[in-house]
Amino acid sequence: MATKNIYAFYTDDDVLLSAVKQVREKHLHIEEIFTPFPVHGLEKAMGMPDTRLAINAFLYGIVGLAVATVMMNYIMIEDWPQDIGGKPSFSYIQNMPAFVPIMFELTVFFAAHLMVITFYLRSRLWPFKKAENPDVRTTDDHFLMEIDGHHGQDIEELTKFLYDTGATEIKLIDKEGH
């Protein structure tokens, strides 16, 4: 069964934000919005929940701190203890102030690298993936709102409504397999 998706093009981010609010007030489902740059407040206007990526970053930092602690304890205290500058290597706690820069660096290293991997996995971006951008103009100066059009609405009425919200162009796209 073929369903129709509606692509509404906008040329101004403020008009787009206003249109998103109007579309949501009509209880229409916005599939996706493509923008050439981040639009402040768009995720709130779309009703998207806050991201939990900050929690992941904190947990990844804790993993990095734990790896640094275990690594330095093993290397400098257990495996090859050395008397550096008259400081004995009897315990990790006695030598911890000297290890703080390494602990900080590994915390940041793990948080940063694992966040990049998490972002790519969460965004479903990986090498050799075909681009999903429906119109090349959205990488330059146009904004595209993709609306699901199979909820039994009159397409003509919906098109007129979208033009009234400030859309400069409307395209009807057949989507197969929905």
Buried (B, 14 or more C-beta within 10 A) or exposed (E): EEBBBBBBBBBBBEBBBBBBBBBBEEEBEBEBBBBBEEBEEBBEBBEEEEEEEEEBBEEBBEBBBBBBBEBBBEEBBEEEEEEEEEEEBEEBEEBEEEBEEBBBEBBBBBBEEBBEEBEEEEEEEEEEEEEEEBBEBBEEEBBBBBBBBEEEBEEEEBBEBBEEBBBEBBBEEEBEEE
